[in-house]
Amino acid sequence: MKPSRRPSSSAMTKPSSRYHRYPDADYAVPTPDHFLPLLYILGTAKGELPYTFNNVRNLGSMALTGYAFGL
């Protein structure tokens, strides 16, 4: 599989740690444990593009997509 596309520079400069200020944030991220692990991963990735695996949606919305760095 191909690496994921790199986000636009404007998307990368948005304050991800302030996600709760965005409209519908409570719906998208019901509790912080759904989102905070992403911040750890973004910090350790050091700009590297991830390898995407298991990119499948079940029932139209359930996704268990995985991302690997350093491969």
N, C-alpha and C positions, 0 to 999 in steps of 0.2 A: 504494500500500500504506500501511497505517497504521504509525505508529511503534510500536516494541516497548513492552510494558508496563513501567512503572518497577518495579524490584525493591523488595521490602519494605524498610522502614527497618532491620530486623534483618539482612537480607542485605547491605545496603550498609555496615554497620558491622563486619562480620566481617573479620578480617585476611587479605585476599587474598594478601598477600605471603608468608604462612606456609602456603600450600596444601599443602606436603609433610607437614604434621602431621595431615592428615585421612585417615581410613581410605580405602584404595584409591587414594590420590593417585598412587602409582607407576604404577598401571594407567591412570588417566585422563590423566596427564601424564607420559609415559615419559621425556622430556627437557625441561629448562627452556625450550628454544626453542619448544615447543608452547604455552606459557602466558605467558611474560614479555611478548610483544608486547601482550597484553590489558591489562596494567598501564599501558603507555604510552597506549593508547587511552582507558582509563578516566580517566587524568589529564588528557588533552587535551580530553575531552568536556565538562568543566565542568558536569556535571549535565544536559546536553542529551540528549533522547531521540533515538536513532538511527533512520534510515530503513533498513528491512530490505529487502534484495533478494536474488534468487536463493535463495529459501527452499525448496529442494527436497532431498529425500533420495533417493539412489540405492541400490538393493539393500538398503533398509531401514536403513542406518546411515551411508553416506558422504554427508556434507553439505559443500557449498561455500557456505554462507550468508554473505552479505556485509552489512556495516553501514556506513552513511555518516553523517557528522556535518556540520553546517554547510550543508545544502541548503535 
